[in-house]
Amino acid sequence: MSQADRMLNLHLELLSHSLNRSNLHSGSGALAASLIIFMACLGFPQEGSAHRQHLSWSTIEWNEQAKVLEITHRVHAHDASAWLTAQSNAEVDITDIEQQARFALYCAERFKIQHSQNWQEPELLGAELKGNFLLTYQQLSLTAAPASLFFETTILMDLFDDQEHVVNTVSASGTKSLSFNMQNTYQGVQL
């Protein structure tokens, strides 16, 4: 049973208990109780009709020892599979390593980093399926920790109009988050 179903059952149970205490069991009270329960059901969509938000995110973290920016992109496996299927016009198996590599290349093309006013080309390391997510990995070698970075990302925005992408940049001063969508594909952060 999903969390939404459990919440609906709890609300209906509380409503029923409340109605029993109010003696609404006879005549128009029963009709009122039925209407209240019906209206409560309308307010809680069933699991099958729920729309999962299209959200992906990247984590950018400075590795002082290796002098690299470690970049991890996390995309829901269903969304990655949908993009791959749309590109090949055939159903795709997301567990196939070649398909994961194809999606990793796509992410590398759709995620850009600007450092010291120059666009950088992070090295693509690979991809792996972890649970419901496809993770792709990149790294960018730098001589020192960056003071600021700018990002341009359009990952999956060519497939989903409501796609959002969050970039979390982790540094010694903490984590800073930026949110990207089709109207906002370029932003920067001071570290």
ABEGO torsion letter per residue (X at the ends): XBAAAAAAAAAAAAAAAAAAAAGAABEAAAAAAAAAAAAAAAABBBAAABBBBBBBBBBBBBBAAAGBBBBBBBBBAAAAAAAAAAAAGBBBBAABAAAAAAAAAAAAAABBBBBGGBBBBBBBAEBBBBEABBBBBBBBBBABBBABBBBBBABGAAABAABBBBBBBBBAAEBBBBBBBAABABBBBBX
